[in-house]
Amino acid sequence: GAGVSQTPSNKVTEKGKYVELRCDPISGHTALYWYRQSLGQGPEFLIYFQGTGAADDSGLPNDRFFAVRPEGSVSTLKIQRTERGDSAVYLCASSLNGGGTDTQYFGPGTRLTVL
Amino acid sequence: QKEVEQNSGPLSVPEGAIASLNCTYSDRGSQSFFWYRQYSGKSPELIMFIYSNGDKEDGRFTAQLNKASQYVSLLIRDSQPSDSATYLCAVISSGTYKYIFGTGTRLKVLA
């Protein structure tokens, strides 16, 4: 595709519910990143995929968060038993090969609100 | 100590002036440094990256890196009202591909 896309753009859920957030990276990009951004803060790293595998998931805050990328393209971030503190904008980014010399392209984000 | 520190601002400069944005980082082994611009309600977009000590220029933007002082800066010459945004500094931690972002500096360019 022309850019990174994310769906839904907005998600409102109730505390305790399960949510899935989807990211479609730029075609051909092997590296995919998930971030979480709260108001007034910079993006907080969650997880990095290289192909189908999670190369670094050290940013996932706890075991309620899980992400997959089964075919090395689309990725889904899954949050179980949502809490109000999970409310934030979830950003996805992709880059061609990953690593420090690549340019990350960000998607528009999914704004998650947990009531 | 935060891994990447930025003054949150706002930094206000008059149109046409030079805006100077600063960032310090704690991981001495960091190798790659990035500046992103983020307009309100939008996602970050890359302005520049720098890997080597010294200056790197791209149009009105100059990135400066001093690894000994663990300091990276962004200069915006001839600032325009359209440059008003939050500027995020990001660093890749040594030995990883994990980007660590600062909280961002809000820049206001006054017409």
HADDOCK unambig.tbl for C-alpha pairs under 7 A between the chains (distance, minus, plus):
assign (segid A and resid 40 and name CA) (segid B and resid 103 and name CA) 6.85 0.50 0.50
assign (segid A and resid 41 and name CA) (segid B and resid 103 and name CA) 4.54 0.50 0.50
assign (segid A and resid 41 and name CA) (segid B and resid 104 and name CA) 6.96 0.50 0.50
assign (segid A and resid 42 and name CA) (segid B and resid 88 and name CA) 6.85 0.50 0.50
assign (segid A and resid 42 and name CA) (segid B and resid 101 and name CA) 5.54 0.50 0.50
assign (segid A and resid 42 and name CA) (segid B and resid 102 and name CA) 5.51 0.50 0.50
assign (segid A and resid 42 and name CA) (segid B and resid 103 and name CA) 4.25 0.50 0.50
assign (segid A and resid 42 and name CA) (segid B and resid 104 and name CA) 6.04 0.50 0.50
assign (segid A and resid 43 and name CA) (segid B and resid 101 and name CA) 6.03 0.50 0.50
assign (segid A and resid 44 and name CA) (segid B and resid 101 and name CA) 6.83 0.50 0.50
assign (segid A and resid 45 and name CA) (segid B and resid 98 and name CA) 6.98 0.50 0.50
assign (segid A and resid 45 and name CA) (segid B and resid 99 and name CA) 6.63 0.50 0.50
assign (segid A and resid 45 and name CA) (segid B and resid 100 and name CA) 6.74 0.50 0.50
assign (segid A and resid 99 and name CA) (segid B and resid 97 and name CA) 5.33 0.50 0.50
assign (segid A and resid 100 and name CA) (segid B and resid 32 and name CA) 5.72 0.50 0.50
assign (segid A and resid 100 and name CA) (segid B and resid 92 and name CA) 6.73 0.50 0.50
assign (segid A and resid 100 and name CA) (segid B and resid 97 and name CA) 6.63 0.50 0.50
assign (segid A and resid 105 and name CA) (segid B and resid 45 and name CA) 6.98 0.50 0.50
assign (segid A and resid 106 and name CA) (segid B and resid 43 and name CA) 6.25 0.50 0.50
assign (segid A and resid 106 and name CA) (segid B and resid 44 and name CA) 6.42 0.50 0.50
assign (segid A and resid 106 and name CA) (segid B and resid 45 and name CA) 6.97 0.50 0.50
assign (segid A and resid 107 and name CA) (segid B and resid 43 and name CA) 6.65 0.50 0.50
assign (segid A and resid 108 and name CA) (segid B and resid 42 and name CA) 6.48 0.50 0.50
assign (segid A and resid 108 and name CA) (segid B and resid 43 and name CA) 5.44 0.50 0.50
assign (segid A and resid 109 and name CA) (segid B and resid 43 and name CA) 6.86 0.50 0.50
